[in-house]
Amino acid sequence: MTRKLFGTDGVRGMANSFPMTAEMALMIGAAAGRHFRREHSGVHRVVIGKDTRLSGYMFENALTAGLTSTGMNVLLLGPVPTPAVGLLTPSMRADLGIMISASHNPADDNGIKFFGPDGFKLSDEVETEIEALVESGVTPAEAGSIGRARRIDDGRFRYQERVKSTFPQGMRLDGMKIVVDCANGAAYRTAPEVLWELGAEVIPVGTDPDGVNINANCGSTKPQAAAETVVAHGADVGICLDGDADRIVLIDETGTVADGDQIMALMAARWAEEGRLRDGTLVATVMSNLGLERFLDARGLTLQRTKVGDRYVVEAMRRGGWNLGGEQSGHIVMTDYATTGDGLMAGLQFLAEMVRTGQPASRLARNFTPVPQLLKNVRFASGQAPLEMKAVRSAITDAEATLSGKGRLLIRKSGTEPLIRVMAECEDETLLTEVVEGIVAEVKAAT
């Protein structure tokens, strides 16, 4: 079956356009409810969280209608980070967890992410089965078996306590000045409160959501405002989250940004020293910089690569029994603590290392020199398939030949946006630019 709804991370698109319409959300809710409703009698639950997008109200109601129509009881958490749904789904003995969010995408977009009863994201196979149910239709429950919906007021606080429990016992952040940019998203209350409760002086950025300003010139994809705030206030460090707080980038005291690769390098090396890094292995995607791989090799550690998507990182971690992984974009997955990427938890690990070593953020966030890497995104219209065009395929083949033995090339279609991502790495920056721009030009000509 060809998947029409599900992408790299659930269902995503512009609100009120296919597939992100209220009607489709109702159908998806009904299909997911039917798939996960257990055969035995008893309570059937689904936990729903959301970020701060205006359309979240619409999708929350539509999903609730679809789920309750199949007999599922719905527990509504309101605005919480995505990892909170991963945590609370098994904690509340739910059959299913749903996060309404388009992560780092603009406010007009939204998405539906699913978690199984174990708190982990669904496999491709399960998503395909749900999509098949959407197409075939779902028979609703009998009138007397329709589910109920209930607001859970303390879900955010349960999550905050779990996050704080991952910080070393007895350690505090007293005397530290921390800028935290919440992208006007799901962690706008959670992140500042956790840092303050641990003793930090908190300077908030992006904590005034209005439904349409999520990720707007703030957050992990646009950290400039936070970087300027760090320098202006003489802060020790900045933490930038995205709209649903499952990813992070760091800003050192000079205003320099550190991505997920640098954070993973620090954590892998530290955990290996402590004997905590299982099999000496870090899991990351094909997007992670070659410099990270060299850093790990020099320490006798292994980098296991996966295709792009934190879900695939987690699947590989579970198969191999590994406990640390992530993405260059800032998803950091620590399965000792969480079932999915958690930006705030990762930030606390970095802060703990600052406290433990007494080193400034600039020292801890620069673990290796990245190999020059260039990434360009090309947007295309619905229905187009630029990568199938002969001219584009030919340009890619020529570029691969040019980079052979000198670097690497990665071309992929985004699973969350209508974009073709063109990425290359090469020590020769002039050659790097020529290769990437050449492919970009061909893709644009084909769209």
N, C-alpha and C positions, 0 to 999 in steps of 0.2 A: 504493500500500500504506500502510495506517495503521500508524504505528510504535507498538509496545507496549512495547518494551524501552528504546530509546535516548531520552534527554532532551537537555537543553542541553549536558551534558558527560558523554557516555558513558551507562553504565547505573548507576542508583543506587537505593538503598532500604534498608529495615531488614533486617539480616542474618537469614537463615532465613525470610524472607517474600518472596513473589514481588515483583520478579524476582531478588532477591539470595539465591538458594539455591545450595547446592553442585551440585545437579543441573543447574540452569540455567547456572551458571558453566562446568561441563564442556561443555555443549552450545554455549555461546558460544565457548569456547576452540576446540572442534572446527570451528565455522563460520568463525571468524577464521583459523584455520590453513589450512583449505581455500581460503579466498579469497586469502590472501597467499602461498600456496606457489607459487613460480615454476615455470613449465613445464619449464625446462631442468634437467638433472641437476646435482647438487652439494649443498652444504650449505644448509639452510633453517633460519633462526634467528629466535627471538623473545626479546626482553629483557623481564623482568618485575621491577618494583620494587613496593614497598608502603610504607604508613605503619605506625603502631604499634598499630592496632586488633587486638583479640583475634581477630576473625573473619578477619583477613588470612591466618592460617595455613590456614584451611579453603579460602579462595578461591584461594590460591596453589597448593595441591595439586590442587584441582578443575580450574583452568585448565591446569595442567601436564599433567594426565591427558588433557584434551581436545585440547590442542595436540600432544602427542607421539603421540596416536592417529592424527593425520593426517600424521605424518612430520616434524613441526617439532622442532628441537632447542631446548631451553629453557635460557636463561641467567638464573639467579636472583640478583638484586642484593641482596635483603633490604631493610631499611628505608633508603630514600633519598628525597630530595625529588622531586616530579613532574618538574621541569625536568631532573633527572639522567637520567630515562628518555628525554626528548626529545633530550638530548645524546648519550647512549650508543647509542641505536638506530642512527643512521647511522655512528657511530664504530666500532661492532662489526660493521658490514655486515649488520645484521639486517633481515629482511623486515618486522618488526612490533615495536612496543614496547607494553607494557601497564603501567599503574600501577593498583594496587589501593588505592583511597582514596575516601573521601567528603568530602575536603577539610575544610571548616569545620563539617560536620555533627556531631552527637553521636556518641559511641562506638558506639552500637548500630547505626548506619547503616554501609554500606560502598558502594563503587562500583568500576566497571571503566572506566578511561579508555584510549583507544587512540591510538597514534602510528604513522604510516606510516613507510616506510623512509627518508624524508627528515627524520624527526624532528618533523614537524608533525602536529597532531591531524587525524583523519579528517574528511572532508566528510560532509554529511548523506546524500549519494548512496551513499557507500561503506558507511556505517553501515546504511542501508536494505538494501543487498545482503547484508550479514552477517546482519541480522535475517531476511531471506528464507531464508537457508541454515539458520538455527536452526529455522524452521518446517517446511522441507521435509526436513530431516535430511541428514546427511553420511555418505558411505561412508568408512569408515576405511582407512588404508593397509594394505598387505600386511604380514604378521607380520615379515618381514625388513626392512621399511622404517619401523618404528616409531621415533620420535625418542628422544633422550636428554635428560636434565636435568643441569645442572651449576651449582654455586655459584660465583659470581664474587666473590671476597673484596675486591678493590680498587676496585670500582665507585664507592664513596663517595669515595675518595681521588682518582680520576680527575676526578670532578665538582668536588671542592674546588679542585683545581689550575686547572680551567677558570674557576671563579668568581674566584679571585685574579688571574687574567690580565686580567680586565676592570678591575681597579683600576689607576690610573695608575702607570706604571713609576717606581720610585724613591721613590714616596710611601709614608709610613708613618702609623700611627695612634698613635704614641708619645704618651703623656700624656693620651690620651682614655679616659674611663671610660664604658663602654657597657653598658647593660642589654639583654639579648637574651632575648625570650620565645619559646620554640619550641613552645608549645602542647602539650607532651608528645607531639609528633608526629615526623614524618619527619626533621626537621633538628636533632633534639635533640643530636646530636654534631657535625654538619657546621657549623652556624652559629657556635657558640662557638669551635670550633677555627680556623675561617677568620679570625675577628676577632682571636683571640689571636696567630695566626701573623703577622698584619699589624701587631702591636705594641700592641693595645688592652688595657686592663684590663677584663676581662669579668665581668659580674655576671649569672649565668644564672637564668632563671625558666622553669618549664615544661620541665625537662629530665630528668624522672624518669618516663618512661612505664611504665605497668603493664598496658596493654592496654585499660583502661576509662576512663582519665582524659584522653584526647586531647580538646582544646578545652574541657575542663571548667574554667570560670572562669579562663581564660587564653587567650592567643593574640590574633590580630588582631580577632576579633569580641567579645572581652571583655578589653580592655587595662587595666582598672582596677588589677589587681595589679601589672602592670609599671609603670604610671604612679606608683603609690605607692612602688615600689622606686626609681624614678629620683629622686624627691624625697628619699626617706629616705637614699640614698647620695650625694646631690649629683652624680649622673651627668650627663654632657654630653648624652646622648641615649638614647632607648630604641627598639629595633627589635622589633616584634611580628609574628611569622609565623603562618600558620594551620597546620592539621594536616598538609598536604602541602607547605607552604613555597612555594607558587606565588603567594602574595599577602602584602602588607605594609601595616601602618600604622606611623607614626612617633610618638614622644612626645618633645616638647622638654624642656628642662631645668626648665621650670616644671610639668611633668606634663600639659601640654595635648596632646591627640591630633590628629594631622594625617592625613587620609585620602589615598586615591590621587589625587584631583583636585589637591591641593596639591603632591604629589610630581611629578605630570606637568607642572604649571605650571612648577615650578622647572627640570625637565629640558628641557622644550621651549624655554624662554627661553634657557637656557645653551647648548643644542645649536645653536639658531638663531644665537647670537652667534659660535659657533665654525664656522659653516657646515656643521654636521653633520646638521641636521634637513632631511631630504629634502623638497623642494617646500614648505618652511615649513608642513608639515602634521602635526598630531597626530590620531590616531584614538582615539575614545572612544565609549562607548555612550550611549544616550538617558538613562541615569541620571545622567550627569555634570552637575554644577551649572552653572547659567547663568552664574555668576560666573567659571568657568573659560573659558567661551566669550568673555566680555567681556574678560578678561585677555589672551587670545590676539589678539582683534580689535585691541586697543590697540597691539599690537606688529606688526601686519601679518601675523599668522599665522592659519592656518585650522584649525578643528575639524571633522573628518569624523566624523559619528555613525553608529553601527551599532545593531542590536538587542543585547539583553543577552547576555553570554557572551563570555569571552575568546577562544573559538574563532572567533567572528564578527569580533572585532577583528582577529585575525591574518589571517583570510581577506581582509578589506578592505585590510589593510596590504600583503599580497602582490599583490593585484590592482592597487593604486595605486602600488606601488614605494616605500611609506613605511616608515620604520624605527623609529617610536616610537608606542606606543599603550597603552591600558590601560583599567581600570575604576575607578570611584570606590571600590569595595570593596578595592582594593589590588593587583589584577593589573597589573603593569607589564611590558609586552612591549618588548624591545629586540632586533629581529631582526638587528642587527649582532653580537649576542652569543649569542642563544638563540632557540629555536623556540617558546617558550611563556612565560607569565608566570613571573618568577623573583623572589621576595621578597628573597632575600639579595643578588642582583646589584643590584637597585634600591636596597637599603640602602647598598651600597658606593658607588653613584653619589652618594647624598646625603652620605655621610661624606667623599667626595673633595671635594665642594663646601665642606664645613665646613673642611677642611684648607686648601684653595686660598684661600678668602676670609678665613679667620679669624673668620667670623661665627658666632654661636651658633645652635643649632637653631631657637630661637624666631623668629629673623629669617628663616631660609631656608624654614621650613615654613608661613609665613603670607604667601602671595603675592597673594592676593585675598580680598575679603570675600564669603563665599558668600551667594547669595540664599537667604532662608529656605526650607528644604526639609523636608518631613515625609514619612516613610515608615512605613507600618503594614503588618504581615503578619497575615493571617487564615488560620488552618489549617482545612482541610476534610477530610471523610472520603473514603475511597476510593470511587470510583464517582459522586461528586457533580460537578456542573458549575455552580458558582455564577454564573459570568459569562454563562451562557445564560439565566438567570432574568430574566423581564420586569422585575421590580422593580429588580433590580441594573442592568440595561441603562438603565432610565429614570433612575436616580440618577446614573449616569455621564454621560448626556446632559445632565442639568440642571447637573451640576458643570462640565462643559466650557463650557456657556453662561455660567455665573457667572464663570469664570476667563478668558473670552475677552478678550484685550487686556491682561490683568493678570498672567497667569502661565501655567503649563502643567500638564497632568495626564497621568499615565502609570499605566495599570492593566495588570497582566500576571499570568499564571499562572507560578509558578516552574517551571523545568525540572529542578530537582534535589530539591525537597521539595514536599509537598502543601500549598502555600501560595498565596494570592492576595496579590500585593504591590500596595499602593495608595500611590502617590507623587505629590506635587504640590509646585510651587514658586510662591511669591507673595510680594511685598514686604509685603503686609498679612497679618501672622501670625494675626490673629484670623480673617480670612476663610479662610486656609490651613487652620487647625484645623477650622473648620466644614465645609469641603468634604471633607476626608479622613475625618473622623469620620462624616459622613453616609453616605459610601459604605461604610465599614467596617461600620456598623450594618446596612445592607441586605445585605451579604455574609454577615454572621453570622446574620441572620434566615433566609437562604436555605440555611444549612448545618445 
